[in-house]
Amino acid sequence: MSKYQKAKPDDRSDNVEKLQATVHNTLENIEAAEETLAFSSPEEKAKIQAKNNRRKEAVEGLREEIKDEAAHREQ
């Protein structure tokens, strides 16, 4: 047996579900962060809003990836 392990085959069978779970969790994090805005200092509010903007951009990218994975699954 070789001292090098062979790469595992690419298993994309559950990528759509994993990506959807990630989107769901990220949206929950956005909501939770927005709830804390009322109790935050102006400095903290700016940080939270910036982070939520990054999260929203990530969600957009994840949704595109879900479309790609779903299309790949149909092939």
C-alpha positions in Angstrom: 0.0 0.0 0.0 1.2 3.5 -0.9 2.2 5.8 1.9 0.0 8.5 0.2 -3.7 8.3 0.6 -5.9 8.6 -2.4 -8.3 11.6 -2.6 -11.9 10.9 -1.8 -14.2 11.1 -4.7 -16.2 14.3 -5.0 -19.6 13.6 -3.4 -21.9 16.4 -4.2 -25.1 14.5 -3.5 -26.0 16.6 -0.4 -24.4 19.9 -1.3 -27.8 21.6 -1.9 -29.1 20.7 1.5 -25.9 21.8 3.2 -25.9 25.1 1.4 -29.6 25.6 2.3 -28.9 24.9 5.9 -26.0 27.5 5.8 -28.3 30.1 4.3 -31.0 29.4 7.0 -28.4 29.7 9.8 -27.0 32.9 8.3 -30.4 34.5 8.0 -31.1 33.6 11.7 -27.8 35.2 12.6 -28.8 38.4 10.8 -32.1 38.5 12.6 -30.5 37.9 16.0 -27.9 40.6 15.3 -30.6 43.1 14.3 -32.4 42.4 17.6 -29.3 43.5 19.5 -29.1 46.8 17.7 -31.6 48.4 20.1 -29.2 47.7 23.0 -25.9 48.6 21.2 -23.7 51.6 21.3 -23.4 53.6 18.0 -19.9 52.0 17.5 -21.3 48.5 18.0 -24.3 49.2 15.8 -21.9 50.2 12.9 -20.0 46.9 13.4 -23.2 44.8 13.5 -24.6 46.5 10.4 -21.3 46.0 8.5 -21.2 42.3 9.5 -24.8 41.9 8.5 -24.1 43.4 5.1 -21.3 40.9 4.6 -23.7 38.1 5.7 -26.3 39.3 3.2 -23.7 39.3 0.4 -22.7 35.8 1.5 -26.3 34.6 1.3 -26.6 35.9 -2.2 -23.5 34.0 -3.2 -24.8 30.8 -1.5 -28.1 31.1 -3.3 -26.2 31.2 -6.6 -24.2 28.2 -5.6 -27.4 26.4 -4.7 -28.7 27.0 -8.2 -25.5 25.7 -9.7 -25.5 22.6 -7.5 -29.2 21.9 -8.3 -28.5 22.2 -12.0 -25.5 19.9 -11.6 -27.7 17.4 -9.8 -30.2 17.4 -12.7 -27.6 16.4 -15.2 
